[in-house]
Amino acid sequence: MENNNLTPHISIVIPLLNEAESLPELSEWIHKVCTSNDLRYEAIFIDDGSTDNSWEIITQLKENNPNIKGISFRRNYGKSAALNVGFEATQGEVVITMDADLQDSPDEIPELYSMITEEGYDLVSGWKKKRYDPLSKTLPTKLFNGATRAMSGIKLNDFNCGLKAYRKDVVKSIEVYGEMHRYIPVIAKWAGFTKIGEKVVQHQERKYGVTKFGLERFINGFLDLFSITFIGRFGKRPMHFFGTIGTLMFFIGALFSLYIGIDKLFFDTKGTLLANRTGFYIALTAMIIGFQLFLAGFLGEMIARSSSNRNNYLIKSKID
């Protein structure tokens, strides 16, 4: 196979963990699709600490196909870390991500590429409308997608689909960490890339290996959703969140205390002790929590203003 030194049209980022059996078939399939559509490409395999011979297979594939590149982690860091490193290594104008288990079809690549280059999308997410997964996986996925749509305002049916296409600017402007790979469309939206589309894609039945899906990923996914939503809205202005709630709670507690004080002075004929009034403790607790929330917002604001990326804004265009 001839190496093309020109900038590739497409960079295909493929994170993997113990997928040695599927790699030769996937590599050949990608090459066939791209060459038949006159698309220069680079396929970047990210070995996320595999314990099988996945890295040896990638090395062998590279000898026969100079379009293949590889990065190997010393241990398993997770899909988000693999994608983030892969994004940093890309050179193509369009970046496509897919899983290595052959459940994502490379035949979708040309249309995903045209949706970015011709239709002007910043990001296109695949939608596996017809799935071949067990109910234990599809049901949590539906709940997860519904919650993400509601909290992010992005009308996608399948946030967790590994088959996605991005404009180069998107992957060079965002950082993916933790388990945030599920929320790349949300991260992209908060970064200012709002033209997000969806394409129905074919879902292949798993041919080799075993699924990496577990219940803990479902639970962690919802926790990450709250994190990314909060960071996107209040990451640079935490005082607006904690300060508002804290001030409101302190004000409610103060009004309640004033009411109890007036009632004690002018209307309490039985001489009831304040310590025997339930409302006294409710008011005191509200004021303490309100003050603590306000203080948390103040400290968060101090940290945000001291951060090195406090003015890290993305510039779309510039005229001098």
N, C-alpha and C positions, 0 to 999 in steps of 0.2 A: 504494500500500500504506500502511495506517495504522500510525503509530508508536504503540507501547504503552509508556507511561512506567512501568508496573509492573515490579517485579523479574522478570527472565525465569526461567522454570522451568529452562531449559537454556542453557548456554554451549557453543558448538561451536568448538573451536580447530582451525584448519586451517593447518599450516605448508606452504609451497609454494616451489618453485624452478622457474621457467620452465614454468608450467602454464597459460598464457593461454588456450589452446584449450578447456580443460575447465571453466574457472571459471563461465561463464554457465550451463552445463548443471547443474553441481553446485549452484550457488546456487538455481536454480529448483527442483531436486529437493528440497533441504533445506526450502525454504519450503513446498512442497506437502505434504510429510510432516508437518511441525510444525503447520501450520494445520489440516490434516484431523484431527489428533489433539488439537486445542485446547491446544497447548503453546506458551507464549510462549518466544521464543528470541532469542539473539544469535549471529551467526556472525562469528567473529574470524579474518580471514585474515592470516597472518604471512608477508609476502613476504621470503624469506631471500636478498636480493641478486639477484633475477632480472635477467637481461640481455635478456629479451624485454619485451613490453608488459603483463605481468601486473598491475603496479600501476595502469596506466591502466584496465584492465578492472575492477579492484576499485573504483576511483573511480567509474566509470560505473554499476556495480551498486549502489553506495551511493545514488546519486541516485534510483533507482527503489525501493529497499528500505531503509528506515531501520534495519532489524534488522542490517544488515551493518556491520561495523567492520573497520578495517585498520591494520596496522602494517608499515612498510617499513624494512628494514635497509639501510644504505649499502653493505654488502658481504655476502658469504656467510659466515655464522657457524656454520651447521650446524643440524640438526633439534633438538638438545637446547636450544640457545639460543632458538630460535623457540618451542618449547613453554614454556620457562620464562617468557619475556616474555608469552606468551599466557595462562598461568596467572595471572600477576599482574593481568592486565586483566579477568579473568572476574568476573561478578556473579551468575550463576545458581547455584542450589542443587545442580545436577548439572552436571558438566563432561564433555563428550564430545570426544575427539580423533579425527580422521580425516585421511587423506591426501587431497590435492587431485586425484589422477590418475584419479578415478572407479573405482578398484579396490575402494574401501570403499563399501558401499551405505548411503545415508541411510535406507533402509527399516528398518534395524536400530535406529534411534534410539528409537522408542517402547518397545520391549522392554528395551533397555539402561537406559532411564530408570526403568522400573518395577522392574527388578532392584535398583536402588539405593534407590528411594524406598519400595517395598513389601516387598522381600525382605531389606532391611537390609544389603546388601553395601557395603563401603567402596570396592571397586574391582572392576570386571568387565572382563576382557580378552577380546577377540575371538579366535576360533580359526578360521583359514581351513583347514578340514579338507580341502576339495577346492581345489587351487590350479591356476592356469593359468600358472605360471612355468616356465622351463626348468630342467633337472636341475642346471645349474651354480649355480642359486640355491636350489633346494629341498633339495639334499643338504647344503650347508653349514648351512642353517637347521635341519635336523633335528639335526645334530651340536651346534650351538650351543644349541638348546633342551634337549637331553639333558644337556649339561654344566651349564647353568644350573639345571635341576631338581635335579641331584645336589648342587650346591654351596649352593643357597639353601633347599632343602626345600620350595619352592612347586610344587605339582603343576599346572602349566600346560603346555599343549601348544604354545603359540605366543606366546612372550614378545615377539616383534618385531612383532606385528600392530599397525598404526597405529590401529585402531578399538578404543577403550577408553572406559569410563565411570568417573567418579570422584565420590565425595561431595566437596562443596566443601572440607571440612576437609582432605582429603588433599592437594589441589593447593596449598592455602595453607600447608601445613606442611612441604613438601619443596622441595628445590632440585635442578634438573636442569642438568647442565653437561657439557662434553666430548662424549662419545658415550654418555652414561648414559641416553638415552631408551629404550634397549633394556631397561634394568633398573629401570624405574619401579616395577613390582610388588615388586622386591627392596628398593628404597629405601623404599617405603611400608611394607613389613613391618618394617624396622628402625626406622621411625618410630612403630610401634605399631599400624598399621592391618592387622589380621590376617585380616579376613573378605574374602578374595579369591576371586572366582568366575570362571567362564569360560562363554562362550556361542559356540556354533558360528555363524559368520557367512558370508554369501555372499561369494565372491571373484570380482570382475568381471575380465574380460580388459581389459588396458590398451587404451584407445581412442585416446588422443593421446600425443604425446611419447615419451620414452625412459626406461628405468629408470635410477635413480641408484645401483644396487647395483654394488659392485666388490669385488674380492678383499681390498683393504686394509680394508674395513669388517668383513669376517669376522675378520681377524687382530686388528684393534683391538678388536673385540667381546670376544674372549677375554681380552685384556689388561685391559679395563675390568671384566670379571667378577671377576678377581682383585683389582683395586683396590677395587671396591665391597664385596666380601666382607670384605676386610681392614679397611676403614674402618668398616664396620658393626659388626664384632666388637671391634676394638681401637683405633678412632679416638680414644677418650678414655682409653685405658689401654695405650699401646704397650709399657710396661715388662712387662706380663703376657706379651706375645709374645716380644719380643727378649730380655728379661731371663731368661725361663724357658729358652729355647734356649741363650743365652749361658752361663748358669750350668751347664747340663747339659754343654755341650761343654768348659767349663773344668774341671769336676769329672772328666770322663772323661780329659782330658789330664793332670790332676794325678795321678790313679790310675795311669795308664800310666807317668808319669815316676817315681812311687814304685816301681813294679814294676821298671823298668829300673835304678833306683838300688840296690835291694836285690840284684838279680841281679848287678850289677857288683861290689858289695862282698863278697858271700858265696859266689857260685856261679861267677863267671867266672874260670876257671883259666888262660885263654889271654891275659889282659890286653888284651882288645879295647877300643879307644878308643870312647868314647861317640859321637864324631863319625862313626864308621864304622857305627853302628847305625841302620838305617832307622827303627826304632820311636822313636828319640830325636826325629827330625824330625817324625814324625807327632804325638807328644805335644806338642811345642813349638808346632806349627801349630794344634792343637786348642785349646790354652790361649790363644794369641794371638787366634784367631777368636772364641773364647768371650768374651774380655775386650772385644773390639770390639763384639760384639753386645750385651753388657750395657751398654756405654757408649752405643750407639745408642739402646737402650731408655730409658736415663736422660735423654739429651738430648731424645728424643721426649716423655717425660713432662714435662720442664721446659717445652717448647713448648706442650704440651696444657694445662698448668695456667695458662700465661700467656695463652691464647687468650681472646678476648672472648666466645666462645660456649661456654665450658667447662661452664656450667650452663644451657645452652639446652635445657630439657626441655619436652616437649609435655604439657599438662594436659588431660585428657579432660573432667573436670567439677570443680566446686568448690562447697562449701557454706560460707557465712560465718555 
